[in-house]
Amino acid sequence: MTTRPLSPTTLRAVLFDSGGVLMQPIGGRWNPRADFEQTVLAHASTITPQQFAAAIATGDDFLAALSSTPDYDDYHRVVLRHLGVETTPQLLADLRREVPPSTFLETFPDVEETLEGLSRRGARLAVVSDAWPNLPDLHAGLGIRRFFEAYAISGVLGCNKPDPRMYHHASTALGLTPAQCLFVDDDPDLVAAAIELGYAGRAMCRDSAVPDVPSITSLTELLDLF
């Protein structure tokens, strides 16, 4: 669809979703982390790829049924229980051990250029994401944490988008009204929810535009709005 022009004098900030907008998992899987199988096999060496696939699907169902992001250990317990593997403190610690984010995550090619450009234009930047509390640390490891003034994270706030508290937490932290903020997400429904709350919105669709939702195919298109 043709997107409605936005006044540069109206917009003062961009609220970014993280996964699918700023970064993506190397190998294509968000959860569990890419080293999950290797870590579990060090404790239980007989687990088959088929068993891992079924357990990970159970974990996906667990996350989808929740209204907020659970504790990471609780998620691992669900997957490990399906595998029939004992959830020892050592195994849980191994699964959440710190590793460089660049070993399992990467930013999209248009991210740093866009964040730099928006910052030069004086745009305020924040993140609104259904994620675990360590998201700022992941962003720091990928070199983009420095751009963001505020984070609204489901694992911290206890709710997921499209709960209005997610959007409002970020705009309030910036001291701005919804009308002064543009929300960007790769889920068109969450963009529509933001628009209903008075935010401007763009769906991030790198492959194709989404009918009936204002959309962009590259983050660099945001630079024309500021």
HELIX and SHEET records of a PDB file:
HELIX    1   1 PHE A   36  LEU A   41  1                                   6    
HELIX    2   2 PRO A   49  ALA A   64  1                                  16    
HELIX    3   3 TYR A   72  LEU A   83  1                                  12    
HELIX    4   4 PRO A   89  LEU A   95  1                                   7    
HELIX    5   5 PRO A  101  THR A  103  5                                   3    
HELIX    6   6 VAL A  111  ARG A  120  1                                  10    
HELIX    7   7 LEU A  135  GLY A  141  1                                   7    
HELIX    8   8 ARG A  145  PHE A  147  5                                   3    
HELIX    9   9 SER A  154  LEU A  157  1                                   4    
HELIX   10  10 PRO A  164  LEU A  174  1                                  11    
HELIX   11  11 PRO A  178  GLN A  180  5                                   3    
HELIX   12  12 PRO A  188  GLU A  196  1                                   9    
HELIX   13  13 LEU A  219  LEU A  225  5                                   7    
SHEET    1   A 6 ALA A 150  ILE A 153  0                                        
SHEET    2   A 6 ARG A 124  SER A 129  1                                        
SHEET    3   A 6 ALA A  13  PHE A  16  1                                        
SHEET    4   A 6 CYS A 181  ASP A 185  1                                        
SHEET    5   A 6 ALA A 200  MET A 204  1                                        
SHEET    6   A 6 SER A 215  ILE A 216  1                                        
SHEET    1   B 2 MET A  23  PRO A  25  0                                        
SHEET    2   B 2 LEU A 105  THR A 107 -1                                        
END                                                                             
